[in-house]
Amino acid sequence: MIGRRFFLVCALVTLVFTNSSISYAQGVTPNNPSWSSLTSSQKETLATLQEDWSALSVEQRTKWVQLANRFEKLPEADRDRLKSRMSDWAKLSTNDRRVARANFIKSLDIPNDKKSEAWEAYQQLTPEEKKQLADEATEKNKSKKPSLVNSPTLKTN
């Protein structure tokens, strides 16, 4: 009787540990994924984030791991675009990332049709007009008072 219980307990423990490692390999995200806990496929997908991984919040890490789990199922064009964007993001300075996040949040208040109209109008500009517009925006931002978005000394935690 004791031998049978011992066998059942060992079988149950083995089953639990085996299923947890299999489910993680199949894409279930751990609560706080460390870089070393990622699979080689996930590490390859998220390579541009390795340097910043420890600075990401648990929610951000989880989101990136979930994306990495779906990455191979994406069409090749989408994978290429995503890798390019991740690489561009990794190259941005901390301040540029903060500005990009703030601009994204501001853009949520603008209706999609207005964004589309503005983008189409921008696409119609000549390269010289685009450069002039960018220069004007740079000058405008230089004259602004420091804010949470444009001041390197006012950081969010």
Biotite code that builds the C-alpha atoms (Angstrom):
import biotite.structure as struc

atoms = struc.array([
    struc.Atom([0.000, 0.000, 0.000], chain_id="A", res_id=1, res_name="MET", atom_name="CA", element="C"),
    struc.Atom([2.778, 2.468, 0.927], chain_id="A", res_id=2, res_name="ILE", atom_name="CA", element="C"),
    struc.Atom([4.703, 1.472, -2.183], chain_id="A", res_id=3, res_name="GLY", atom_name="CA", element="C"),
    struc.Atom([1.663, 2.167, -4.348], chain_id="A", res_id=4, res_name="ARG", atom_name="CA", element="C"),
    struc.Atom([1.056, 5.607, -2.743], chain_id="A", res_id=5, res_name="ARG", atom_name="CA", element="C"),
    struc.Atom([4.721, 6.487, -3.140], chain_id="A", res_id=6, res_name="PHE", atom_name="CA", element="C"),
    struc.Atom([4.547, 5.491, -6.797], chain_id="A", res_id=7, res_name="PHE", atom_name="CA", element="C"),
    struc.Atom([1.392, 7.586, -7.359], chain_id="A", res_id=8, res_name="LEU", atom_name="CA", element="C"),
    struc.Atom([2.920, 10.632, -5.636], chain_id="A", res_id=9, res_name="VAL", atom_name="CA", element="C"),
    struc.Atom([6.111, 10.313, -7.709], chain_id="A", res_id=10, res_name="CYS", atom_name="CA", element="C"),
    struc.Atom([4.081, 9.904, -10.881], chain_id="A", res_id=11, res_name="ALA", atom_name="CA", element="C"),
    struc.Atom([1.978, 12.971, -10.021], chain_id="A", res_id=12, res_name="LEU", atom_name="CA", element="C"),
    struc.Atom([5.049, 15.104, -9.237], chain_id="A", res_id=13, res_name="VAL", atom_name="CA", element="C"),
    struc.Atom([6.712, 13.989, -12.466], chain_id="A", res_id=14, res_name="THR", atom_name="CA", element="C"),
    struc.Atom([3.561, 14.740, -14.424], chain_id="A", res_id=15, res_name="LEU", atom_name="CA", element="C"),
    struc.Atom([3.264, 18.229, -12.928], chain_id="A", res_id=16, res_name="VAL", atom_name="CA", element="C"),
    struc.Atom([6.891, 19.138, -13.632], chain_id="A", res_id=17, res_name="PHE", atom_name="CA", element="C"),
    struc.Atom([6.817, 17.641, -17.106], chain_id="A", res_id=18, res_name="THR", atom_name="CA", element="C"),
    struc.Atom([3.609, 19.468, -18.052], chain_id="A", res_id=19, res_name="ASN", atom_name="CA", element="C"),
    struc.Atom([4.863, 22.799, -16.716], chain_id="A", res_id=20, res_name="SER", atom_name="CA", element="C"),
    struc.Atom([8.073, 22.629, -18.754], chain_id="A", res_id=21, res_name="SER", atom_name="CA", element="C"),
    struc.Atom([6.198, 21.475, -21.867], chain_id="A", res_id=22, res_name="ILE", atom_name="CA", element="C"),
    struc.Atom([3.615, 24.241, -21.613], chain_id="A", res_id=23, res_name="SER", atom_name="CA", element="C"),
    struc.Atom([6.343, 26.859, -21.204], chain_id="A", res_id=24, res_name="TYR", atom_name="CA", element="C"),
    struc.Atom([8.126, 25.563, -24.271], chain_id="A", res_id=25, res_name="ALA", atom_name="CA", element="C"),
    struc.Atom([4.842, 25.710, -26.161], chain_id="A", res_id=26, res_name="GLN", atom_name="CA", element="C"),
    struc.Atom([4.406, 29.386, -25.380], chain_id="A", res_id=27, res_name="GLY", atom_name="CA", element="C"),
    struc.Atom([2.886, 29.811, -21.929], chain_id="A", res_id=28, res_name="VAL", atom_name="CA", element="C"),
    struc.Atom([4.477, 32.872, -20.363], chain_id="A", res_id=29, res_name="THR", atom_name="CA", element="C"),
    struc.Atom([5.974, 32.702, -16.863], chain_id="A", res_id=30, res_name="PRO", atom_name="CA", element="C"),
    struc.Atom([4.979, 35.358, -14.315], chain_id="A", res_id=31, res_name="ASN", atom_name="CA", element="C"),
    struc.Atom([8.291, 37.236, -14.456], chain_id="A", res_id=32, res_name="ASN", atom_name="CA", element="C"),
    struc.Atom([10.316, 36.031, -17.446], chain_id="A", res_id=33, res_name="PRO", atom_name="CA", element="C"),
    struc.Atom([14.046, 36.546, -17.016], chain_id="A", res_id=34, res_name="SER", atom_name="CA", element="C"),
    struc.Atom([16.268, 36.593, -20.095], chain_id="A", res_id=35, res_name="TRP", atom_name="CA", element="C"),
    struc.Atom([17.855, 33.287, -19.084], chain_id="A", res_id=36, res_name="SER", atom_name="CA", element="C"),
    struc.Atom([14.423, 31.612, -18.828], chain_id="A", res_id=37, res_name="SER", atom_name="CA", element="C"),
    struc.Atom([13.572, 32.362, -22.479], chain_id="A", res_id=38, res_name="LEU", atom_name="CA", element="C"),
    struc.Atom([13.821, 29.677, -25.133], chain_id="A", res_id=39, res_name="THR", atom_name="CA", element="C"),
    struc.Atom([16.448, 30.038, -27.839], chain_id="A", res_id=40, res_name="SER", atom_name="CA", element="C"),
    struc.Atom([13.705, 30.932, -30.333], chain_id="A", res_id=41, res_name="SER", atom_name="CA", element="C"),
    struc.Atom([12.348, 33.652, -28.040], chain_id="A", res_id=42, res_name="GLN", atom_name="CA", element="C"),
    struc.Atom([15.875, 35.013, -27.445], chain_id="A", res_id=43, res_name="LYS", atom_name="CA", element="C"),
    struc.Atom([16.502, 35.133, -31.186], chain_id="A", res_id=44, res_name="GLU", atom_name="CA", element="C"),
    struc.Atom([13.246, 37.001, -31.793], chain_id="A", res_id=45, res_name="THR", atom_name="CA", element="C"),
    struc.Atom([13.836, 39.441, -28.928], chain_id="A", res_id=46, res_name="LEU", atom_name="CA", element="C"),
    struc.Atom([17.611, 39.857, -29.394], chain_id="A", res_id=47, res_name="ALA", atom_name="CA", element="C"),
    struc.Atom([17.354, 43.622, -29.896], chain_id="A", res_id=48, res_name="THR", atom_name="CA", element="C"),
    struc.Atom([15.795, 43.917, -26.428], chain_id="A", res_id=49, res_name="LEU", atom_name="CA", element="C"),
    struc.Atom([18.397, 41.874, -24.551], chain_id="A", res_id=50, res_name="GLN", atom_name="CA", element="C"),
    struc.Atom([20.332, 44.893, -23.310], chain_id="A", res_id=51, res_name="GLU", atom_name="CA", element="C"),
    struc.Atom([17.169, 46.543, -21.932], chain_id="A", res_id=52, res_name="ASP", atom_name="CA", element="C"),
    struc.Atom([15.434, 43.353, -20.750], chain_id="A", res_id=53, res_name="TRP", atom_name="CA", element="C"),
    struc.Atom([16.178, 43.802, -17.045], chain_id="A", res_id=54, res_name="SER", atom_name="CA", element="C"),
    struc.Atom([14.820, 47.366, -17.145], chain_id="A", res_id=55, res_name="ALA", atom_name="CA", element="C"),
    struc.Atom([11.462, 46.302, -18.610], chain_id="A", res_id=56, res_name="LEU", atom_name="CA", element="C"),
    struc.Atom([8.481, 45.905, -16.318], chain_id="A", res_id=57, res_name="SER", atom_name="CA", element="C"),
    struc.Atom([6.978, 42.464, -15.754], chain_id="A", res_id=58, res_name="VAL", atom_name="CA", element="C"),
    struc.Atom([4.021, 43.446, -17.939], chain_id="A", res_id=59, res_name="GLU", atom_name="CA", element="C"),
    struc.Atom([6.328, 44.573, -20.762], chain_id="A", res_id=60, res_name="GLN", atom_name="CA", element="C"),
    struc.Atom([8.402, 41.388, -20.570], chain_id="A", res_id=61, res_name="ARG", atom_name="CA", element="C"),
    struc.Atom([5.272, 39.266, -20.609], chain_id="A", res_id=62, res_name="THR", atom_name="CA", element="C"),
    struc.Atom([3.939, 41.156, -23.625], chain_id="A", res_id=63, res_name="LYS", atom_name="CA", element="C"),
    struc.Atom([7.212, 40.701, -25.529], chain_id="A", res_id=64, res_name="TRP", atom_name="CA", element="C"),
    struc.Atom([7.383, 36.988, -24.685], chain_id="A", res_id=65, res_name="VAL", atom_name="CA", element="C"),
    struc.Atom([3.820, 36.519, -25.905], chain_id="A", res_id=66, res_name="GLN", atom_name="CA", element="C"),
    struc.Atom([4.729, 38.309, -29.120], chain_id="A", res_id=67, res_name="LEU", atom_name="CA", element="C"),
    struc.Atom([7.818, 36.114, -29.523], chain_id="A", res_id=68, res_name="ALA", atom_name="CA", element="C"),
    struc.Atom([5.617, 33.038, -29.092], chain_id="A", res_id=69, res_name="ASN", atom_name="CA", element="C"),
    struc.Atom([3.439, 34.171, -32.017], chain_id="A", res_id=70, res_name="ARG", atom_name="CA", element="C"),
    struc.Atom([6.326, 35.452, -34.138], chain_id="A", res_id=71, res_name="PHE", atom_name="CA", element="C"),
    struc.Atom([6.964, 32.288, -36.169], chain_id="A", res_id=72, res_name="GLU", atom_name="CA", element="C"),
    struc.Atom([3.273, 32.079, -37.124], chain_id="A", res_id=73, res_name="LYS", atom_name="CA", element="C"),
    struc.Atom([3.298, 35.560, -38.678], chain_id="A", res_id=74, res_name="LEU", atom_name="CA", element="C"),
    struc.Atom([3.675, 36.004, -42.443], chain_id="A", res_id=75, res_name="PRO", atom_name="CA", element="C"),
    struc.Atom([7.269, 36.710, -43.454], chain_id="A", res_id=76, res_name="GLU", atom_name="CA", element="C"),
    struc.Atom([6.515, 40.339, -44.401], chain_id="A", res_id=77, res_name="ALA", atom_name="CA", element="C"),
    struc.Atom([5.054, 40.968, -40.942], chain_id="A", res_id=78, res_name="ASP", atom_name="CA", element="C"),
    struc.Atom([8.063, 39.317, -39.265], chain_id="A", res_id=79, res_name="ARG", atom_name="CA", element="C"),
    struc.Atom([10.461, 41.479, -41.275], chain_id="A", res_id=80, res_name="ASP", atom_name="CA", element="C"),
    struc.Atom([8.508, 44.657, -40.455], chain_id="A", res_id=81, res_name="ARG", atom_name="CA", element="C"),
    struc.Atom([8.365, 43.762, -36.769], chain_id="A", res_id=82, res_name="LEU", atom_name="CA", element="C"),
    struc.Atom([12.098, 43.018, -36.578], chain_id="A", res_id=83, res_name="LYS", atom_name="CA", element="C"),
    struc.Atom([12.851, 46.309, -38.327], chain_id="A", res_id=84, res_name="SER", atom_name="CA", element="C"),
    struc.Atom([10.668, 48.255, -35.901], chain_id="A", res_id=85, res_name="ARG", atom_name="CA", element="C"),
    struc.Atom([12.173, 46.489, -32.887], chain_id="A", res_id=86, res_name="MET", atom_name="CA", element="C"),
    struc.Atom([15.647, 47.322, -34.160], chain_id="A", res_id=87, res_name="SER", atom_name="CA", element="C"),
    struc.Atom([14.696, 50.977, -34.728], chain_id="A", res_id=88, res_name="ASP", atom_name="CA", element="C"),
    struc.Atom([13.180, 51.156, -31.231], chain_id="A", res_id=89, res_name="TRP", atom_name="CA", element="C"),
    struc.Atom([16.309, 49.667, -29.656], chain_id="A", res_id=90, res_name="ALA", atom_name="CA", element="C"),
    struc.Atom([18.426, 52.365, -31.329], chain_id="A", res_id=91, res_name="LYS", atom_name="CA", element="C"),
    struc.Atom([16.383, 55.225, -29.820], chain_id="A", res_id=92, res_name="LEU", atom_name="CA", element="C"),
    struc.Atom([17.699, 57.081, -26.800], chain_id="A", res_id=93, res_name="SER", atom_name="CA", element="C"),
    struc.Atom([15.730, 56.987, -23.556], chain_id="A", res_id=94, res_name="THR", atom_name="CA", element="C"),
    struc.Atom([14.480, 60.517, -24.199], chain_id="A", res_id=95, res_name="ASN", atom_name="CA", element="C"),
    struc.Atom([13.426, 59.696, -27.762], chain_id="A", res_id=96, res_name="ASP", atom_name="CA", element="C"),
    struc.Atom([11.498, 56.668, -26.488], chain_id="A", res_id=97, res_name="ARG", atom_name="CA", element="C"),
    struc.Atom([9.764, 58.825, -23.897], chain_id="A", res_id=98, res_name="ARG", atom_name="CA", element="C"),
    struc.Atom([8.779, 61.346, -26.592], chain_id="A", res_id=99, res_name="VAL", atom_name="CA", element="C"),
    struc.Atom([7.562, 58.543, -28.877], chain_id="A", res_id=100, res_name="ALA", atom_name="CA", element="C"),
    struc.Atom([5.396, 57.097, -26.087], chain_id="A", res_id=101, res_name="ARG", atom_name="CA", element="C"),
    struc.Atom([3.943, 60.533, -25.304], chain_id="A", res_id=102, res_name="ALA", atom_name="CA", element="C"),
    struc.Atom([3.213, 61.162, -28.984], chain_id="A", res_id=103, res_name="ASN", atom_name="CA", element="C"),
    struc.Atom([1.514, 57.783, -29.251], chain_id="A", res_id=104, res_name="PHE", atom_name="CA", element="C"),
    struc.Atom([-0.689, 58.550, -26.259], chain_id="A", res_id=105, res_name="ILE", atom_name="CA", element="C"),
    struc.Atom([-1.584, 61.949, -27.750], chain_id="A", res_id=106, res_name="LYS", atom_name="CA", element="C"),
    struc.Atom([-2.389, 60.300, -31.078], chain_id="A", res_id=107, res_name="SER", atom_name="CA", element="C"),
    struc.Atom([-5.031, 58.123, -29.438], chain_id="A", res_id=108, res_name="LEU", atom_name="CA", element="C"),
    struc.Atom([-7.224, 61.226, -29.080], chain_id="A", res_id=109, res_name="ASP", atom_name="CA", element="C"),
    struc.Atom([-7.156, 61.937, -32.833], chain_id="A", res_id=110, res_name="ILE", atom_name="CA", element="C"),
    struc.Atom([-9.776, 60.139, -34.952], chain_id="A", res_id=111, res_name="PRO", atom_name="CA", element="C"),
    struc.Atom([-8.346, 57.629, -37.434], chain_id="A", res_id=112, res_name="ASN", atom_name="CA", element="C"),
    struc.Atom([-9.816, 59.394, -40.465], chain_id="A", res_id=113, res_name="ASP", atom_name="CA", element="C"),
    struc.Atom([-8.055, 62.641, -39.470], chain_id="A", res_id=114, res_name="LYS", atom_name="CA", element="C"),
    struc.Atom([-4.774, 60.742, -39.082], chain_id="A", res_id=115, res_name="LYS", atom_name="CA", element="C"),
    struc.Atom([-5.232, 59.196, -42.529], chain_id="A", res_id=116, res_name="SER", atom_name="CA", element="C"),
    struc.Atom([-5.938, 62.585, -44.105], chain_id="A", res_id=117, res_name="GLU", atom_name="CA", element="C"),
    struc.Atom([-2.877, 64.117, -42.456], chain_id="A", res_id=118, res_name="ALA", atom_name="CA", element="C"),
    struc.Atom([-0.678, 61.204, -43.562], chain_id="A", res_id=119, res_name="TRP", atom_name="CA", element="C"),
    struc.Atom([-1.908, 61.445, -47.152], chain_id="A", res_id=120, res_name="GLU", atom_name="CA", element="C"),
    struc.Atom([-1.275, 65.202, -47.150], chain_id="A", res_id=121, res_name="ALA", atom_name="CA", element="C"),
    struc.Atom([2.226, 64.620, -45.772], chain_id="A", res_id=122, res_name="TYR", atom_name="CA", element="C"),
    struc.Atom([2.951, 62.028, -48.468], chain_id="A", res_id=123, res_name="GLN", atom_name="CA", element="C"),
    struc.Atom([2.127, 64.650, -51.112], chain_id="A", res_id=124, res_name="GLN", atom_name="CA", element="C"),
    struc.Atom([4.819, 67.028, -49.834], chain_id="A", res_id=125, res_name="LEU", atom_name="CA", element="C"),
    struc.Atom([8.115, 67.344, -51.667], chain_id="A", res_id=126, res_name="THR", atom_name="CA", element="C"),
    struc.Atom([11.294, 66.271, -49.833], chain_id="A", res_id=127, res_name="PRO", atom_name="CA", element="C"),
    struc.Atom([12.156, 69.945, -49.325], chain_id="A", res_id=128, res_name="GLU", atom_name="CA", element="C"),
    struc.Atom([8.749, 70.674, -47.797], chain_id="A", res_id=129, res_name="GLU", atom_name="CA", element="C"),
    struc.Atom([9.079, 67.650, -45.513], chain_id="A", res_id=130, res_name="LYS", atom_name="CA", element="C"),
    struc.Atom([12.496, 68.862, -44.345], chain_id="A", res_id=131, res_name="LYS", atom_name="CA", element="C"),
    struc.Atom([11.156, 72.365, -43.742], chain_id="A", res_id=132, res_name="GLN", atom_name="CA", element="C"),
    struc.Atom([8.267, 70.946, -41.729], chain_id="A", res_id=133, res_name="LEU", atom_name="CA", element="C"),
    struc.Atom([10.672, 68.850, -39.634], chain_id="A", res_id=134, res_name="ALA", atom_name="CA", element="C"),
    struc.Atom([12.939, 71.865, -39.068], chain_id="A", res_id=135, res_name="ASP", atom_name="CA", element="C"),
    struc.Atom([9.969, 73.966, -37.950], chain_id="A", res_id=136, res_name="GLU", atom_name="CA", element="C"),
    struc.Atom([8.891, 71.252, -35.506], chain_id="A", res_id=137, res_name="ALA", atom_name="CA", element="C"),
    struc.Atom([12.437, 71.064, -34.105], chain_id="A", res_id=138, res_name="THR", atom_name="CA", element="C"),
    struc.Atom([12.562, 74.837, -33.624], chain_id="A", res_id=139, res_name="GLU", atom_name="CA", element="C"),
    struc.Atom([9.116, 74.835, -32.035], chain_id="A", res_id=140, res_name="LYS", atom_name="CA", element="C"),
    struc.Atom([10.179, 72.141, -29.552], chain_id="A", res_id=141, res_name="ASN", atom_name="CA", element="C"),
    struc.Atom([13.375, 74.009, -28.659], chain_id="A", res_id=142, res_name="LYS", atom_name="CA", element="C"),
    struc.Atom([11.374, 77.039, -27.565], chain_id="A", res_id=143, res_name="SER", atom_name="CA", element="C"),
    struc.Atom([9.002, 75.005, -25.382], chain_id="A", res_id=144, res_name="LYS", atom_name="CA", element="C"),
    struc.Atom([9.295, 75.064, -21.637], chain_id="A", res_id=145, res_name="LYS", atom_name="CA", element="C"),
    struc.Atom([10.607, 71.796, -20.204], chain_id="A", res_id=146, res_name="PRO", atom_name="CA", element="C"),
    struc.Atom([7.895, 69.239, -19.696], chain_id="A", res_id=147, res_name="SER", atom_name="CA", element="C"),
    struc.Atom([7.693, 65.610, -18.738], chain_id="A", res_id=148, res_name="LEU", atom_name="CA", element="C"),
    struc.Atom([8.078, 64.672, -22.402], chain_id="A", res_id=149, res_name="VAL", atom_name="CA", element="C"),
    struc.Atom([10.941, 66.912, -23.515], chain_id="A", res_id=150, res_name="ASN", atom_name="CA", element="C"),
    struc.Atom([13.034, 67.372, -20.398], chain_id="A", res_id=151, res_name="SER", atom_name="CA", element="C"),
    struc.Atom([15.713, 64.810, -19.600], chain_id="A", res_id=152, res_name="PRO", atom_name="CA", element="C"),
    struc.Atom([15.551, 65.791, -15.915], chain_id="A", res_id=153, res_name="THR", atom_name="CA", element="C"),
    struc.Atom([11.818, 65.171, -15.508], chain_id="A", res_id=154, res_name="LEU", atom_name="CA", element="C"),
    struc.Atom([11.513, 61.408, -15.766], chain_id="A", res_id=155, res_name="LYS", atom_name="CA", element="C"),
    struc.Atom([8.623, 59.141, -14.986], chain_id="A", res_id=156, res_name="THR", atom_name="CA", element="C"),
    struc.Atom([9.248, 56.182, -12.732], chain_id="A", res_id=157, res_name="ASN", atom_name="CA", element="C"),
])
